[in-house]
């Protein structure tokens, strides 16, 4: 990200944000509600166009990604965004839609290789036995695992997760964060994850970014992040 600005009317949501995420690093964005975390995630993923500045993923301008090249960025939402009437396997296959024709996708016609990949991804997150179960009958943690698996099946360079554990209990949230970290480190995928739970961020992220009023006020390795800064609501800049 380079010099990103985003305004909504008179509200400055993002104010001169610049940072890089190396391959295979999990970066957590911290800050209370309303500081710009979701806006930042939407700009990074290409769901929202910044007023100024640029976002590049693996050397490509996010605004220029079209068709199959759009798979470079996968998004995980707080509310899972699964198709409730479809089973877990079919939801995961949604991550392969960018690799098939629109006609094949509309008919849910996927190659054997795509189905095998989706099954392997479900096995990796411990949900192989739930492959044929409707998404709306799964627990919240299971649904989020399916959403992560769908993103993994997309084979992205970058995963953007916007408050992926906000609606989960602490134990399930820890399991989801451990899963994201494992995918990040083992697959070499970069992950940007917005959080408001300081403990979860320091336990699973490689690096923390702090936002206050749309401005970047902290950027450092997770183990060096000042817990006092977080307790103060990220009100002061680090030395």
C-alpha positions as a Markdown table, in Angstrom:
| # | Residue | x | y | z |
|---|---|---|---|---|
| 1 | Unk | 0.0 | 0.0 | 0.0 |
| 2 | Unk | 1.3 | 3.4 | -0.9 |
| 3 | Unk | -0.1 | 6.7 | 0.5 |
| 4 | Unk | -3.7 | 5.5 | 0.7 |
| 5 | Unk | -6.4 | 8.0 | 1.5 |
| 6 | Unk | -10.1 | 7.3 | 1.8 |
| 7 | Unk | -12.9 | 9.8 | 2.8 |
| 8 | Unk | -16.6 | 9.4 | 3.3 |
| 9 | Unk | -18.1 | 12.9 | 3.1 |
| 10 | Unk | -16.2 | 14.9 | 5.7 |
| 11 | Unk | -14.9 | 11.8 | 7.5 |
| 12 | Unk | -11.3 | 10.9 | 6.8 |
| 13 | Unk | -11.4 | 7.1 | 7.1 |
| 14 | Unk | -7.8 | 6.4 | 6.0 |
| 15 | Unk | -5.1 | 9.1 | 6.1 |
| 16 | Unk | -1.8 | 8.4 | 4.3 |
| 17 | Unk | -1.5 | 4.7 | 4.9 |
| 18 | Unk | 1.6 | 2.9 | 3.6 |
| 19 | Unk | 3.1 | -0.5 | 4.4 |
| 20 | Unk | 4.3 | -3.8 | 2.9 |
| 21 | Unk | 3.4 | -7.4 | 3.7 |
| 22 | Unk | 6.2 | -9.9 | 2.7 |
| 23 | Unk | 5.3 | -13.4 | 1.4 |
| 24 | Unk | 4.3 | -15.8 | 4.2 |
| 25 | Unk | 3.7 | -13.1 | 6.9 |
| 26 | Unk | 0.6 | -12.7 | 9.0 |
| 27 | Unk | 0.0 | -9.0 | 9.8 |
| 28 | Unk | -2.7 | -8.1 | 12.2 |
| 29 | Unk | -4.4 | -4.6 | 12.1 |
| 30 | Unk | -5.4 | -3.5 | 15.6 |
| 31 | Unk | -7.6 | -0.8 | 16.8 |
| 32 | Unk | -11.0 | -0.1 | 18.4 |
| 33 | Unk | -14.2 | 0.1 | 16.3 |
| 34 | Unk | -14.4 | 3.0 | 13.9 |
| 35 | Unk | -10.6 | 3.5 | 13.3 |
| 36 | Unk | -10.6 | 2.4 | 9.7 |
| 37 | Unk | -9.8 | -1.4 | 9.9 |
| 38 | Unk | -12.6 | -2.5 | 7.7 |
| 39 | Unk | -12.0 | 0.3 | 5.2 |
| 40 | Unk | -8.4 | -0.6 | 5.1 |
| 41 | Unk | -9.2 | -4.3 | 4.4 |
| 42 | Unk | -11.7 | -3.4 | 1.7 |
| 43 | Unk | -9.1 | -1.1 | 0.0 |
| 44 | Unk | -6.4 | -3.8 | 0.1 |
| 45 | Unk | -8.7 | -6.5 | -1.3 |
| 46 | Unk | -10.0 | -4.2 | -4.1 |
| 47 | Unk | -13.6 | -4.2 | -2.8 |
| 48 | Unk | -13.3 | -0.4 | -2.3 |
| 49 | Unk | -11.3 | 2.1 | -4.3 |
| 50 | Unk | -9.1 | 4.5 | -2.4 |
| 51 | Unk | -9.4 | 8.2 | -3.2 |
| 52 | Unk | -5.6 | 8.5 | -3.5 |
| 53 | Unk | -2.8 | 6.0 | -3.5 |
| 54 | Unk | -2.2 | 2.5 | -4.8 |
| 55 | Unk | -2.3 | -1.1 | -3.8 |
| 56 | Unk | -0.2 | -3.7 | -5.5 |
| 57 | Unk | -0.3 | -7.5 | -4.9 |
| 58 | Unk | 2.5 | -9.6 | -6.2 |
| 59 | Unk | 3.5 | -6.7 | -8.4 |
| 60 | Unk | 0.0 | -6.2 | -9.9 |
| 61 | Unk | -2.2 | -3.1 | -9.4 |
| 62 | Unk | -5.3 | -4.4 | -7.5 |
| 63 | Unk | -7.4 | -2.2 | -9.8 |
| 64 | Unk | -6.2 | -4.1 | -12.9 |
| 65 | Unk | -7.0 | -7.6 | -11.6 |
| 66 | Unk | -9.7 | -9.1 | -13.7 |
| 67 | Unk | -11.1 | -12.6 | -14.3 |
| 68 | Unk | -8.8 | -15.4 | -13.2 |
| 69 | Unk | -6.1 | -13.0 | -12.0 |
| 70 | Unk | -8.6 | -11.8 | -9.4 |
| 71 | Unk | -7.9 | -15.0 | -7.5 |
| 72 | Unk | -4.7 | -13.6 | -6.3 |
| 73 | Unk | -6.6 | -12.0 | -3.4 |
| 74 | Unk | -9.0 | -14.0 | -1.2 |
| 75 | Unk | -11.3 | -12.4 | 1.3 |
| 76 | Unk | -12.6 | -13.9 | 4.6 |
| 77 | Unk | -15.5 | -12.1 | 6.2 |
| 78 | Unk | -16.7 | -11.9 | 9.8 |
| 79 | Unk | -20.2 | -13.3 | 8.9 |
| 80 | Unk | -18.7 | -16.2 | 6.8 |
| 81 | Unk | -20.7 | -15.4 | 3.6 |
| 82 | Unk | -21.4 | -19.0 | 2.8 |
| 83 | Unk | -24.3 | -20.2 | 0.6 |
| 84 | Unk | -26.4 | -21.7 | 3.3 |
| 85 | Unk | -28.3 | -24.2 | 1.1 |
| 86 | Unk | -25.1 | -25.7 | -0.3 |
| 87 | Unk | -23.0 | -28.2 | 1.5 |
| 88 | Unk | -19.5 | -27.6 | 2.8 |
| 89 | Unk | -17.8 | -29.1 | -0.3 |
| 90 | Unk | -19.8 | -27.0 | -2.7 |
| 91 | Unk | -19.0 | -23.9 | -0.8 |
| 92 | Unk | -15.3 | -24.6 | -0.9 |
| 93 | Unk | -15.6 | -25.2 | -4.6 |
| 94 | Unk | -16.7 | -21.6 | -4.8 |
| 95 | Unk | -13.1 | -20.8 | -4.5 |
| 96 | Unk | -12.5 | -22.4 | -7.9 |
| 97 | Unk | -15.1 | -20.4 | -9.8 |
| 98 | Unk | -12.3 | -18.1 | -11.1 |
| 99 | Unk | -10.7 | -21.1 | -12.8 |
| 100 | Unk | -13.8 | -22.3 | -14.8 |
| 101 | Unk | -16.1 | -20.8 | -17.4 |
| 102 | Unk | -19.1 | -18.8 | -16.2 |
| 103 | Unk | -21.3 | -21.5 | -17.7 |
| 104 | Unk | -19.6 | -24.3 | -15.9 |
| 105 | Unk | -19.6 | -22.4 | -12.7 |
| 106 | Unk | -23.4 | -21.7 | -12.9 |
| 107 | Unk | -24.0 | -25.4 | -13.4 |
| 108 | Unk | -21.6 | -26.3 | -10.5 |
| 109 | Unk | -19.5 | -28.3 | -13.0 |
| 110 | Unk | -16.0 | -28.7 | -11.7 |
| 111 | Unk | -13.1 | -30.8 | -12.9 |
| 112 | Unk | -12.1 | -33.9 | -10.9 |
| 113 | Unk | -8.9 | -32.0 | -10.0 |
| 114 | Unk | -10.9 | -29.1 | -8.5 |
| 115 | Unk | -13.0 | -31.5 | -6.5 |
| 116 | Unk | -10.0 | -33.3 | -5.2 |
| 117 | Unk | -8.3 | -30.1 | -4.2 |
| 118 | Unk | -11.5 | -29.0 | -2.3 |
| 119 | Unk | -11.6 | -32.3 | -0.5 |
| 120 | Unk | -8.0 | -32.1 | 0.5 |
| 121 | Unk | -8.5 | -28.5 | 1.8 |
| 122 | Unk | -11.5 | -29.7 | 3.9 |
| 123 | Unk | -9.3 | -32.5 | 5.3 |
| 124 | Unk | -6.6 | -30.0 | 6.2 |
| 125 | Unk | -9.0 | -28.0 | 8.4 |
| 126 | Unk | -10.5 | -31.1 | 10.0 |
| 127 | Unk | -13.9 | -30.9 | 8.2 |
| 128 | Unk | -13.6 | -33.8 | 5.7 |
| 129 | Unk | -16.4 | -35.6 | 7.6 |
| 130 | Unk | -18.6 | -32.5 | 7.1 |
| 131 | Unk | -18.2 | -32.3 | 3.4 |
| 132 | Unk | -21.7 | -33.2 | 2.6 |
| 133 | Unk | -23.4 | -31.2 | 5.4 |
| 134 | Unk | -25.4 | -28.1 | 4.6 |
| 135 | Unk | -23.5 | -24.9 | 5.6 |
| 136 | Unk | -26.4 | -23.6 | 7.7 |
| 137 | Unk | -26.3 | -26.6 | 9.9 |
| 138 | Unk | -22.6 | -26.2 | 10.9 |
| 139 | Unk | -21.4 | -24.4 | 14.0 |
| 140 | Unk | -20.0 | -20.8 | 13.7 |
| 141 | Unk | -16.5 | -22.1 | 14.0 |
| 142 | Unk | -17.1 | -24.8 | 11.4 |
| 143 | Unk | -18.6 | -22.2 | 9.0 |
| 144 | Unk | -15.5 | -20.0 | 9.4 |
| 145 | Unk | -13.3 | -23.0 | 8.7 |
| 146 | Unk | -15.3 | -23.6 | 5.5 |
| 147 | Unk | -14.8 | -19.9 | 4.5 |
| 148 | Unk | -11.1 | -20.2 | 5.1 |
| 149 | Unk | -11.0 | -23.4 | 3.1 |
| 150 | Unk | -12.8 | -21.7 | 0.3 |
| 151 | Unk | -10.1 | -19.0 | 0.3 |
| 152 | Unk | -7.4 | -21.6 | 0.4 |
| 153 | Unk | -8.9 | -23.4 | -2.6 |
| 154 | Unk | -8.6 | -20.1 | -4.5 |
| 155 | Unk | -4.8 | -20.5 | -4.3 |
| 156 | Unk | -4.3 | -16.7 | -3.6 |
| 157 | Unk | -1.1 | -14.7 | -3.0 |
| 158 | Unk | -2.9 | -12.6 | -0.3 |
| 159 | Unk | -5.7 | -13.4 | 2.1 |
| 160 | Unk | -7.6 | -10.5 | 3.7 |
| 161 | Unk | -9.5 | -11.4 | 6.8 |
| 162 | Unk | -11.8 | -8.7 | 8.2 |
| 163 | Unk | -12.5 | -9.5 | 11.9 |
| 164 | Unk | -12.7 | -13.3 | 11.2 |
| 165 | Unk | -13.1 | -14.2 | 14.9 |
| 166 | Unk | -15.3 | -11.4 | 16.2 |
| 167 | Unk | -18.5 | -13.6 | 16.4 |
| 168 | Unk | -16.7 | -16.6 | 17.8 |
| 169 | Unk | -16.0 | -17.7 | 21.4 |
| 170 | Unk | -12.3 | -17.2 | 22.5 |
| 171 | Unk | -11.4 | -20.9 | 22.2 |
| 172 | Unk | -12.8 | -21.2 | 18.7 |
| 173 | Unk | -11.3 | -17.8 | 17.8 |
| 174 | Unk | -7.8 | -19.2 | 18.8 |
| 175 | Unk | -8.3 | -22.2 | 16.7 |
| 176 | Unk | -9.2 | -20.1 | 13.7 |
| 177 | Unk | -6.2 | -17.8 | 14.2 |
| 178 | Unk | -3.9 | -20.9 | 14.5 |
| 179 | Unk | -5.4 | -22.2 | 11.2 |
| 180 | Unk | -4.7 | -18.9 | 9.5 |
| 181 | Unk | -1.2 | -18.7 | 10.8 |
| 182 | Unk | -0.5 | -22.3 | 9.6 |
| 183 | Unk | -1.8 | -21.6 | 6.1 |
| 184 | Unk | 0.2 | -18.4 | 6.0 |
| 185 | Unk | 3.5 | -20.0 | 7.0 |
| 186 | Unk | 3.1 | -23.4 | 5.3 |
| 187 | Unk | 1.8 | -22.1 | 2.0 |
| 188 | Unk | 3.7 | -18.9 | 1.8 |
| 189 | Unk | 0.5 | -16.9 | 1.6 |
| 190 | Unk | 0.5 | -13.3 | 2.9 |
| 191 | Unk | -2.3 | -12.6 | 5.4 |
| 192 | Unk | -3.8 | -9.3 | 6.5 |
| 193 | Unk | -6.1 | -9.7 | 9.4 |
| 194 | Unk | -8.1 | -7.0 | 11.2 |
| 195 | Unk | -8.7 | -7.7 | 14.9 |
| 196 | Unk | -9.6 | -6.0 | 18.1 |
| 197 | Unk | -8.4 | -8.8 | 20.4 |
| 198 | Unk | -4.9 | -7.8 | 21.5 |
| 199 | Unk | -4.1 | -11.2 | 23.0 |
| 200 | Unk | -5.1 | -13.1 | 19.9 |
| 201 | Unk | -3.1 | -10.7 | 17.7 |
| 202 | Unk | 0.1 | -11.0 | 19.8 |
| 203 | Unk | -0.2 | -14.8 | 20.0 |
| 204 | Unk | -0.7 | -15.5 | 16.3 |
| 205 | Unk | 0.5 | -12.6 | 14.2 |
| 206 | Unk | 4.0 | -12.0 | 13.0 |
| 207 | Unk | 3.6 | -8.3 | 13.0 |
| 208 | Unk | 1.1 | -5.8 | 14.3 |
| 209 | Unk | -0.2 | -2.5 | 12.8 |
| 210 | Unk | -2.0 | -0.1 | 15.0 |
| 211 | Unk | -4.6 | 2.4 | 13.6 |
| 212 | Unk | -6.0 | 5.5 | 15.3 |
| 213 | Unk | -8.4 | 7.8 | 13.5 |
| 214 | Unk | -7.4 | 6.3 | 10.1 |
| 215 | Unk | -3.7 | 6.9 | 10.7 |
| 216 | Unk | -1.0 | 4.3 | 11.1 |
| 217 | Unk | 0.5 | 4.8 | 14.6 |
| 218 | Unk | 2.4 | 1.6 | 15.2 |
| 219 | Unk | 4.1 | -1.0 | 13.0 |
| 220 | Unk | 6.3 | -3.6 | 14.6 |
| 221 | Unk | 6.9 | -7.3 | 15.2 |
| 222 | Unk | 4.2 | -8.8 | 17.4 |
| 223 | Unk | 6.6 | -9.8 | 20.2 |
| 224 | Unk | 7.8 | -6.2 | 20.5 |
| 225 | Unk | 4.4 | -4.5 | 20.5 |
| 226 | Unk | 3.8 | -2.4 | 23.6 |
| 227 | Unk | 0.8 | -3.8 | 25.6 |
| 228 | Unk | 0.5 | -0.5 | 27.3 |
| 229 | Unk | -0.1 | 1.1 | 23.9 |
| 230 | Unk | -2.9 | -1.3 | 23.2 |
| 231 | Unk | -4.4 | -0.9 | 26.7 |
| 232 | Unk | -4.5 | 2.9 | 26.1 |
| 233 | Unk | -6.5 | 2.3 | 23.0 |
| 234 | Unk | -3.6 | 3.0 | 20.7 |
| 235 | Unk | -3.7 | 6.7 | 21.5 |
| 236 | Unk | 0.0 | 7.4 | 21.4 |
| 237 | Unk | 2.6 | 6.7 | 18.8 |
| 238 | Unk | 5.5 | 4.3 | 19.6 |
| 239 | Unk | 9.0 | 5.7 | 20.2 |
